C-alpha cells in the first residue's frame, strides 16, 4: 500500500513538472534557474553566457528558423557564445514578423548601436564604420554584403541574410574576412556569427538569439575577451529588441 501511494505521488509530481515545463519551449524550463524563468515572464531580456554550443538551452525541432540559429553556432563550433531570449504576447503583436524584417534589413541602424563598457565607464559606437557593398532581394529573402569596423579591431567584410515566412523570421550575419587586432588575427574568416529568430510557441512570440565566435581561449585573457564580447552581443541584441513596438 505504501509503495502504491509513493508511486502515485511521484507520478503526480512528474505530471506537474511536465505541465510547468510546457509554459516555455522545451528545455528552457529544465536548464534555466528560477530567476531567469521569472525574469522572462516579467518581460526582461534574458542574456546567458553559455560559452559553448553544448550549453544551448533550446532543443532542435521547435521551429525551423530556431534550428537555423542553432546550426550557425554549431557549424563554427563557437567557444565564446551568448544566448539571448525575449518573450512577448502574440495578441496585438501579429505584425511582429513584418516589424522584424523592416528593422533588420536597415543596415544603417548599425550606426546607432552604442557599446557601453561598464568596467571603463565609457560608451562609444559599436560600429564606427558601416558601408553596404551589395544587396539582393527575393521573395522571403534578403542578402546584404557589408563592410564594418568595430573599435579596437580592423575593418572586415560580412554577409547578412534575412529569411521569413509562415513559421517566423531568421537573421544571420557572418564575417567573410578576418578580424585583426594589431598584427594578430583575432577571428578567422567565417568564425564570428550572430543568429536571431522570431518564432511562435503556444500563443506567445519569442526572440531567440545566439552570438558567438571561434577564437583562441588564452588563459590569461579569456575573462577579458568574454567580458567585451558578451557586452557587445548584449548591446547589439538589446538595441534591436527595443526597436520592436510591443503592445502588452
C-alpha positions in Angstrom: 0.0 0.0 0.0 2.8 2.4 0.9 4.6 1.6 -2.3 1.5 2.3 -4.3 1.0 5.7 -2.6 4.6 6.6 -3.2 4.4 5.6 -6.8 1.2 7.7 -7.2 2.9 10.7 -5.6 5.9 10.5 -7.9 3.6 10.1 -10.9 1.6 13.2 -9.9 4.8 15.2 -9.4 6.0 14.2 -12.8 2.8 15.4 -14.4 3.0 18.7 -12.6 6.6 19.2 -13.7 5.7 18.4 -17.3 2.9 20.9 -17.2 5.2 23.6 -15.9 7.9 22.9 -18.4 5.4 23.4 -21.3 5.0 27.1 -20.3 8.3 27.6 -22.0 9.7 25.9 -25.1 11.2 22.5 -24.2 14.5 22.6 -22.3 14.2 26.2 -21.2 12.4 25.1 -18.1 14.9 22.3 -17.3 18.1 24.2 -17.9 17.2 27.7 -16.5 17.2 28.9 -13.0 14.1 30.4 -11.3 15.4 33.9 -11.7 15.8 33.5 -15.4 12.3 32.0 -15.8 10.6 34.7 -13.7 12.6 37.4 -15.5 11.4 36.2 -18.9 7.8 36.2 -17.7 8.2 39.8 -16.4 9.3 41.0 -19.9 13.0 41.1 -19.2 15.7 40.3 -21.8 17.5 37.2 -20.6 21.2 37.0 -21.5 23.2 33.9 -20.7 27.0 33.5 -21.2 26.9 29.8 -22.2 30.5 29.6 -23.7 29.9 26.5 -25.8 27.2 25.0 -28.1 26.6 22.1 -25.7 25.1 24.6 -23.3 22.5 25.9 -25.7 19.2 25.6 -23.8 16.8 25.4 -26.8 16.2 21.9 -28.3 16.1 21.5 -32.1 12.8 20.7 -33.7 10.8 23.5 -32.0 10.9 25.7 -35.2 12.8 25.6 -38.4 14.1 29.1 -38.0 15.2 28.4 -34.4 17.1 25.4 -35.8 18.9 27.7 -38.3 20.1 29.8 -35.4 21.5 26.8 -33.5 23.0 25.4 -36.7 25.1 28.6 -37.5 26.7 28.4 -34.0 27.3 24.7 -34.2 28.8 25.0 -37.7 31.7 27.1 -36.4 31.8 25.2 -33.1 31.7 28.6 -31.2 33.7 28.6 -28.0 32.7 32.1 -26.9 28.9 32.0 -27.0 26.0 34.1 -25.7 22.3 33.2 -25.7 19.6 35.9 -25.6 15.9 35.3 -25.1 12.9 37.7 -25.0 9.2 36.9 -24.8 6.2 38.9 -26.0 2.5 38.3 -26.3 1.2 37.4 -29.7 -2.1 39.2 -29.1 -2.0 42.7 -30.5 1.5 42.0 -32.0 0.5 39.9 -35.0 2.7 42.1 -37.2 5.9 41.1 -35.4 7.4 39.3 -38.4 6.9 42.4 -40.6 8.4 44.5 -37.9 11.5 42.2 -37.7 12.1 42.4 -41.5 11.8 46.2 -41.5 14.2 46.5 -38.6 16.9 44.1 -39.6 17.1 45.0 -43.3 18.1 48.5 -42.5 21.9 48.3 -42.4 22.1 52.0 -41.4 20.8 51.1 -37.9 24.2 49.7 -37.2 25.4 53.3 -37.0 23.1 53.9 -34.0 24.3 51.0 -31.8 26.2 52.1 -28.7 28.5 49.8 -26.8 28.8 50.6 -23.1 32.0 49.4 -21.4 30.9 49.4 -17.7 34.4 48.5 -16.5 35.9 51.5 -18.1 32.9 53.7 -17.7 32.8 54.7 -21.3 30.4 54.5 -24.3 31.0 54.6 -28.0 29.6 53.5 -31.3 29.8 49.7 -31.7 30.3 50.1 -35.4 32.1 53.4 -36.2 32.3 52.3 -39.9 29.3 50.9 -41.7 29.1 50.5 -45.5 26.8 48.4 -47.7 28.6 46.6 -50.5 25.6 45.0 -52.2 22.0 43.8 -51.6 20.0 41.0 -53.2 16.2 40.8 -52.7 13.9 37.8 -53.4 10.5 36.8 -52.0 11.0 36.0 -48.3 14.8 36.5 -48.5 17.3 39.4 -48.4 21.1 39.1 -48.7 23.3 42.1 -47.8 27.1 42.4 -48.1 28.6 45.0 -45.7 32.0 46.5 -44.8 32.1 47.1 -41.0 34.6 48.1 -38.3 34.4 47.6 -34.5 36.6 49.6 -32.2 40.0 48.1 -31.4 39.7 45.7 -34.4 40.4 46.0 -38.1 37.6 46.6 -40.7 36.1 43.5 -42.1 33.5 42.3 -44.6 30.4 40.4 -43.6 27.3 38.9 -45.2 23.9 39.2 -43.7 20.9 37.0 -44.5 17.2 37.5 -43.7 14.5 34.9 -44.2 10.9 34.9 -43.2 7.7 33.0 -43.8 4.7 31.5 -42.1 7.0 29.8 -39.4 8.7 33.0 -38.4 11.8 35.1 -39.1 15.5 34.4 -39.3 18.6 36.8 -39.3 22.1 35.6 -39.8 25.3 37.6 -40.0 28.8 36.2 -40.5 32.2 37.7 -41.2 33.8 36.7 -44.6 37.2 38.3 -43.9 39.3 38.1 -40.7 39.2 40.5 -37.8 42.7 41.7 -36.9 43.9 43.1 -33.5 47.1 44.9 -34.4 49.1 42.2 -36.2 47.2 39.3 -34.6 44.4 37.5 -36.3 41.8 37.7 -33.6 39.0 36.0 -35.6 39.4 34.0 -38.8 37.1 34.5 -41.7 33.7 32.8 -41.1 34.3 32.4 -37.3 32.0 35.2 -36.0 28.3 34.7 -36.2 25.1 36.3 -35.0 21.8 34.4 -35.4 18.4 35.7 -34.4 15.0 34.3 -34.9 11.4 35.3 -34.0 9.1 32.3 -33.5 5.7 31.5 -32.0 5.3 29.0 -29.2 1.9 28.2 -27.7 0.4 31.7 -28.4 3.5 33.7 -27.5 6.2 35.2 -29.6 9.9 34.6 -28.7 13.0 36.3 -29.9 15.9 33.8 -29.6 19.4 34.7 -30.5 22.9 33.2 -30.4 26.0 35.3 -30.8 29.4 33.6 -31.0 32.9 33.4 -32.2 35.5 30.7 -32.6 38.8 32.1 -31.3 41.7 31.0 -29.1 40.9 30.6 -25.4 44.1 32.0 -24.0 44.0 31.5 -20.2 45.2 35.0 -19.0 42.8 36.9 -21.4 39.7 34.7 -21.5 37.9 36.7 -18.9 38.5 40.0 -20.7 37.6 38.6 -24.1 34.4 37.2 -22.7 33.6 40.5 -20.9 34.0 42.6 -24.0 32.4 40.0 -26.3 29.3 39.4 -24.2 29.0 43.2 -23.7 28.9 43.7 -27.5 26.5 40.9 -28.1 24.2 42.2 -25.3 24.2 45.8 -26.6 23.7 44.6 -30.2 20.7 42.4 -29.4 19.1 44.7 -26.8 19.3 47.5 -29.3 17.3 45.5 -31.9 14.8 44.1 -29.4 14.0 47.6 -28.2 13.2 48.6 -31.8 10.1 46.4 -31.8 6.9 48.2 -31.0 5.4 45.7 -28.5 1.9 46.0 -27.2 1.2 44.4 -23.8 
